Amino acid sequence: MDPTQPSARRPLAVEAALFVAIAAFAGLFAHFHQTLNRVHPEAGLDRLCAFTGETPYQNRVLVPTIVRAIESTGLNAKFGFTQLECALVIEVICVVGIFYALRALLAKFIAGRWPPTLWAAAGMYALPFHYVLPRAWPYWYPWDLPAVLFTTLGVLWIREQRWAWYYWVFPFATLNRETTSFLIVVFALTQFGKMRWFELAQHLAAQCAIWIGIKLLLNFTFSRNPGVGEYYADALKDNWTLVRMPASWGTLVLVFGFLWLPLLVFARHTKDRFARRALCVVPLFFAVSFALAQFDELRIYGEMLPLVVLGLACGVENWRGKRAALVRAS
């Protein structure tokens, strides 16, 4: 479905009201995301902007660089903005962007005016479960919401095969967080069998070269910074201990705002090839997180939210379509 067609257009007043509602949600969400969480001492925004933060936090350099650039213009001083307030504005823009990017992605799979909007709202509903409600690891980081936006845009442009846009945003997304490696996996899974082998290999080689080049550059630039390096080496050992603790699983069930429960039921109804293959990246992300990250820290899974919403939406809408067809046939 092409959302630009007249049948998919919404009245301007409705779109304006929707934008105001999403912007208000984004403002409240960003406020509570900052105020209800703690700032990791090794990843304070002042240290990150001074490029003296500990690794691997300092390697996620995009937002600190933007904040530092705003400071260099004097705009923050002119309007009385602190560094954290600049980061908050960036976060508000990202949350609004997540909604509209997710709606655009869903509109490629789901027909009608309102279903893509309602499913995108489901994505907004799930965000607090990752970044506001969990108290096990209640930390605020400036790269979390931009990472969700970049993932959503990346999947959208892979679906649309808008390679110029995809390759334009991919380096910035990698500067923001290293988990853009999973976008490469999404690309490989969804384009396998669709592209010619040589063309697919060229794309994957280009993305891997960009990712590796940026990571090498960041590692070299911040090689003298304190910290654990690219990742915490004892994460797997710690997670084997945590996995035996009921409290860890009590936290983990909150992931995706419980959307994983209906996904277990409706995933088999997800017939679209692209959505089904992209959804395979979610368990892979969990497996890698168990090996390299704090597996019960819910914020790390936020980037998979667009894929979960996409898989669930396609499954539910396909199931609804089958039931409607059966009713009409009877």
N, C-alpha and C positions, 0 to 999 in steps of 0.2 A: 504494500500500500504506500502511496506517495502522499505524505501529509501536506504537500503544497496544493493538492487538488481541492477544488471548491467544497467537495463533500466533507473534507476533513477540517475545514477552517472553522474557527470559533469566533463569535462576536467579539469585537474589540473590547467592549466593556467587561465581558467575562474574562478575557485574557488579562486585562488590567487588574481586575479584582484578584485573579489567581496569582499574578506577580506580587501584588501587595501582600497576600497571605504567605506566599513562599518566602518573601524577603523578611517578613516579620518573624516567621519561624526560624529563618537562618540567623537573624540577629539574636533571638533568645537562645538558640542552640549554641552559638559561638560564645555568648556571654557565660552560660552555665558550663560550657566545656572548659573555659579558662578558670572560672572562679571556683568550681567544685572539684577541680583536680589540682595536683601539686606539680611543680616544675622540678624535673630531675636536676640535682645540683650540677652534674657533669654536662647537662644540656640546657643550661639557662640561655635565654635568647640573647642576653648581653654578651655572653661568652661566644655563642655561635656567630653573632654578627662581628665580633672581633677576631673570628677565626682561631680562637684558642680553646674551643670546646674539646671534650674527649672524643676519641673514635669509639664506635662507628658513628656517633651522633653528628660529629662535625662533617662527615662525608655527605650528609644530606643537606646540601648547601644552598639549594635554590631559594627558599623563602628567606633565610638570613641575608642572602645577597640582595634580594629585592628590598628588604627592610633597610639594609645598609645604603642602597642606592637612593631610597626615599630620603633618608637622613642627609645624604650628601647634597641634595637639592635644597634642603632647608624647609621643605613643605611641612614636615612633622612639627618643627619648631613654630612655624607660622600659625598652624592650626592647633598647637598645643597637644600633639599626639605623642605618647610614649612609644617605645619599641613594641611593647605588648599590644597596645591599641592599634598600631599599624598591622601587626600580625592578625588581630581580630578582624579588621576590615578585609584583609585578604581571605580569611576563613569564611566570612559572610558571603563574599563573592563566589567562593568555591562551592558552598552549600547550594546557593541559587543555581550555579552552573551544573551541579550534580543532578538536580531535579530536571532541568531542561535537556541535558545530555541524555539522561536515562529515559525521559519521555520520547526523545527523538529515536533512541535505540529501540525501544519497545514498539514504536509506530512502524518499524520495519517488519515486525512479526505479527502484530495484532491490528485488526481492522476496527474502524469506528472512531468516533470523535473522543469519547471519554475513557474507554478502557486503558489506553496508554497513560493517560493522566492519572487515573486511579492507581494503577500499578506503580507509577513513579512516586506517588504519594506513599505507597507502601515502603518504598526505599527510604523516604524521609522518616517514616515511623520507626524504622529499624536503627537509624543512626544513633539515637541516644543509648541504645543497648550496648554499643561498642565504645562510646566516647564519654558518656556522662554517668550512667548508672553503675557500672562495675566499680567495686571498692577494693578488689584484690590488688590491682596495680593501677591506682588512680593518677596517672601521669598525663600531662598535656605536652604535646610535641607539635611544632608548627608545620610539619610536613604531612600529618595524617590526612586531613581533608583534601589538600591538593592531590594526594596520591589516589584517593577515590575518584576525584574528577578526571585525572589523567587516565585511569583504567577505563572509566566509562567512555571517554572520548576515543581511546585507542580501540576498544571493541567496536564502537560505532563506525569508525573509519575503516576498520578491517572489513566489517560487514558491507559497507558501501564501496569498498575498494578505492577509497580516496587516498592514494598513496602519498601524494604531495603533502596533504594535511597530516597524515600519520607520521611521516618521517620528519616533518617540521616539529611536531610536539614530542616525539620520542626522546630526543636528547634532553629536553628540559625535564621531562618526567623522570629520566634516569638521574639527573642532577638532584632531583627532589628525593627519590628513594630507589634503592637498588632492585626492588621487587618488580620493576618493569621487565625483568627476565621472564616473568609469567605471561606478559603480553606476547613475547616471542613464541611461547608455547601455544597460546591461543591462536596466533597466526598460523603456526605449523599445523595444528590439528584441524582448523577450519578450512584451510586452503589446500590441504592434502587431497589429491584426487580432483581438485577443481582447477588448479594451475598445472601447467606443464612442469615436469620435474626440474628442468634447468632453470626456469623462471622462479620456482619456489626456492631452489637452492641459492639463487642470487639474492633473493629477499632475505632469507634467513642468515646468509653470510654477512650481508650489509648490517642487519640489526645486531648480530653478535659482535661485529667489529665496532659499531658505535658504542654498545654497552661495555665491552671490554676496554676500549680506548678511554671512555670516561672514567671507569673505575680505576684504571691504572693512573690516570692523571690525578684523580682525587687522592689515591693512596700515596702518590709521590708528593703532592702538595702538602698533605697533612701528616707526612711520615714522622715528623718530630713531635706531633701532638701526643699528649698522654692518652691512655685508654687501652682497650683490649684489642684494637685493630678492627678488622672487617666484621667479625662476629665473636660472640662469647663462646670460647672453646668448650666449656663444661656444660653447655645448654642441654645436651642429650642426657648426660648423667643426672643433672638436676631434674629433668622432666620424667625420667624413670622413677624418681622418688616421688614427684608430685602426682604421678598418675595413680599412685596407690592411696591418695588422700581423697576422701569423698568431697571435701570442700572444693577441690579443683574441678571436679565434674559438676558440682552445683553451680559454679561460675560458668563453665563452658556451655551448659544447656541454654544460657541466655543468648548465645551467638545468633546473629541475624534477627534478633527480636522474635525468636521461636519460629521464624519462617521455614527453618529446616524441617520442622515436623510435617507441614503439608507438602513440602517438597519431596519428602520420602514417599508420600502417597501418589503425588501427581507427576513425578519425574518420568514415569513410564509412559505417560501420555504426551510427553514432549517429543513430537515427531519431526520438528524442523531440524535438519542436519546440522546447521550452524550452531543453533542453541544447544543441541544435545552434546556436540563435541566440545563446545566452550565450557559447558558445565563440568566436564571431566577434569578441568584444571582445579576445581575447588578441593577435591580430596588430595590432589597432589600438593596444593598449597599447605594444607593441614599437615601432611607428612613432612614436608621440608621445614615447616615451622616447629614441629616436634623435635627435629634434629638440630635446628640452629637458633631457635628463639624461645621465649617464655610461652609455652603452649597454652596456658590459661590466662594470658593477657589478651582480652577480647579486642582491643584496638588494632592488633596486628592483622585481624581478619577482615577489616572494613573494606579493603580493596576487592574482596570477593563478593561483596554485596550486590553489585550490578549483575554479576553472573547468576547469583542465586535468584534475584528478582526476575531476571529474564527467563531462566529455566522454569520457575514456578508459574509465571504468567503464561508462558507458552503451553505448559501442561494443563493448567486450569481452563484456559480459553479453548484449547483443543477438546478437552473433555466436555465442556459446555456445548461446543458445536456438535459433537457426536450425539449428545442427549437430545438437543433440539432437533437434529435430523431424525432420530428415532421417533420422537413425539409426532413430527410431521408425517412420517411414514405410516404411523399407526392411525 
